């Protein structure tokens, strides 16, 4: 499933090149150079989205763990 109906799926990270051949077979799939700044901006954007959708965490709540698929997108 694609995120929010987006037409693109972008793979980044140290092992993203392993999916290069797979991406050639799929429309909208691509491997892009890992950009730590873009990854950081993506995490910040995701945090903002989660905060807007779910509000602040409860005082007794532990940390939120995000899976790779949730952070593997480029910041807008």
Secondary structure, DSSP 8 states (H G I E B T S, - for coil): --GGG-S-EEE-STTGGGGHHHHHHSTTEEE----HHHHHHHHHHHHHHHHHHH-S--TT-------HHHH-S---
